[in-house]
């Protein structure tokens, strides 16, 4: 699978996720894929369990924006934001591919925070 093929598969995956299309969203995963949420200490084994978990999420996303997709070979990273029930979450997904499908994913979620005033002389606002 070429880098272009993987990027295209990721774009389809994230678009399906944003649209709530569970079948297309999860077609990128191997049946035995593993997904980790380190912040909550959870590990989800298998595509079916991952799809079931996500399809029962009580707070369906109302906003979804890809910031960037980068990768090479079998390792790809997507930075994106999700809005759940009016609250923004900055998210990073690290996907490891095997034979053209995701075998392992790790997702990190972070809340936004106000930049401290003390560092204003060295930074500029991100747009």
KAGIMO-V679214 format. One line per field, one symbol per residue. ss: DSSP state (H for helix, E for strand, C for the rest). Layout:
ss->???
This chain:
ss->CCHHHHHHHHHHHHHHHHHCCHHHHHCCEEEEEEEEECCCCEEEECHHHHHHHHHCCCCCEEEEEEEEEEEECCEEEEEEEEEECCEEEEEEEEEEEECCEEEEEEEEEEECCCCCHHHHHHCCCCC
